[in-house]
Amino acid sequence: MSSDPSLDPRHGGEAAIDLHSIRTFLRQWMRDPVKMASVTPSGRQLARLMVEQLPPGCERVVEVGAGTGVFTRALLDAGIAPSKLLVVEINPDLADFLCDRFPGVAVACADARHLDTLAEEHGLLAGGKLDAVVSGLGMLSMSSSLRCDILRAAFAALGDGGRFIQFTYGPTSPVRRHERDALGLRMHRAGFAPRNLPPATVYVYQRLRSRQIASVRQPPRP
Ligand SMILES: C[S@@+](CC[C@H](N)C(=O)[O-])C[C@H]1O[C@@H](n2cnc3c(N)ncnc32)[C@H](O)[C@@H]1O
């Protein structure tokens, strides 16, 4: 349960949307609307849909673009151990907010395009590769090259069956077909959160099966 009573449902709090988060989020949106990509934090329905996409037996997770921590809260509630979770947020005010709200979780104030190096530095890859990257990034407002850099870093750190879980407010996948082809990724549309503001769709990206098989077949280096 959260150390913050305003987030604790036993105290009548709201687990995903609380006034402090909304105010903080809105203030950052006024400073940098493109990077924030949304006026309000995600809602609980979307957070639930995101964590439902974690693979079975999921342990090691990196969350990128955490904002005020709606998905962080949902990940912890879903049983991800704080020691196996790294949260990456580029905005220093939001990174401070996340440190206060989730004292047991490692928060890196950094660019998601370095998430593989960050996961390594935080010791998250010591026992194996990542099982999932949960992304709250506004991918549609990014350049194609930044989007591909972030996905490249994610799949460098993800294991074979690892999943990159992303939401979008747009009508189609925010990772374009030519980008998926270039990166060797397949995707499926996992679901829709109509009660989110704005309504959002969740997509899951994974390595193409042929790439997984190729990496298994590769002979060990001499
Ligand atoms: C749409 S908000 C989502 C916040 C939160 N996940 C939610 O759903 O409420 C996007 C967040 O990504 C962060 N962000 C944008 N570009 C980033 C980058 N390159 N690396 C890490 N975080 C980034 C923004 O500062 C912002 O907090």
The ligand as an ORCA input file, in Angstrom:
! r2SCAN-3c Opt
* xyz 0 1
  C       1.695     11.355    -21.516
  S       2.727     11.655    -20.081
  C       2.323     10.127    -19.225
  C       2.601     10.112    -17.763
  C       2.082      8.883    -17.015
  N       2.692      7.678    -17.499
  C       0.593      8.758    -17.135
  O       0.142      7.886    -17.918
  O      -0.119      9.517    -16.470
  C       4.362     11.414    -20.741
  C       5.504     11.460    -19.753
  O       6.707     11.098    -20.428
  C       7.777     11.949    -20.016
  N       8.781     11.935    -21.119
  C       8.675     12.544    -22.328
  N       9.762     12.279    -23.084
  C      10.550     11.453    -22.346
  C      11.795     10.810    -22.581
  N      12.454     10.960    -23.755
  N      12.321     10.034    -21.616
  C      11.665      9.860    -20.419
  N      10.489     10.465    -20.134
  C       9.923     11.245    -21.082
  C       7.103     13.284    -19.785
  O       7.876     14.122    -18.955
  C       5.781     12.834    -19.160
  O       5.895     12.727    -17.764
*
